[in-house]
């Protein structure tokens, strides 16, 4: 494709889950088939195909509430990069969200942030992905793992997430909590929670919502101790207590990100009770 070519961008459907998963697998990302199903069912997911009909590029726009939407899953097959395919897919996502009056928000790598800044995205807070392994001190299904949140209604966790993030992500939380490998822990006083779900390459811990460092570390311990094998967790850089706890457990920094919003710094601001994120693809 020539760099000036206007692409045939089309919406993705349920039978594109496998194609999207192949692209994220090739990039070494952690998204699962459940994640791709959510992007397609709950958002406006776009794709570009090659002459044979194979999916070679994607991007997704998730409309969280009336005010905010999320852009993610900007992927291009290695053989088709540097042809402005990603830029045109991002433009499609921005147009989809702005048409409904929503502010587009995304999490960018440092290289991506420079590109997004040129089209009006402004930077908010920074965070880092940490990678390590859980000791599985309690099995994923036993009482020690589930007792902290076993009786917590889904709506309680949704309300806590909404209050902490300032965005209504009810469909996302319901999707996470409906998955068989997901576990959630409610803080003893009912004022915070942690969530762990299955990813393609590693378990993903987050979000973690808490009233203070001590509560966050307790929830972090519940989540990490339930995992046998690799773990990813995305932590705002200002959360020094969580960073220290991860370091003591042998976790290492994998890569940095910055939250950005189109023309609205407030939409990309850090939130006081968020100690770990759901992931760059979800915020």
ABEGO torsion letter per residue (X at the ends): XBAABBBBBBBBBAAAAAAAAAAAAAAGBABBAAAAAAAAAABBBBBBBBAAGBBABBBBBBBABAABBBBBGBBBBAAABGAGAAAAAAAAAAAAAAAAGBBBBBBBBAAAAAAAAAAGBBBBBBBBBBBBBBAGABBAABAAAAAAAAABBAAAAAAAAAAAAGBBAAAAAAAAAABAABBBBBBAAGABBBBBBBBAABBBBOBBBBABAAAAAAAAAAAAAABBEBBBBBBBAABAAAAAAAAAAGBBBABBBBBBBBGBAAAABBBAABABBAEAAAX
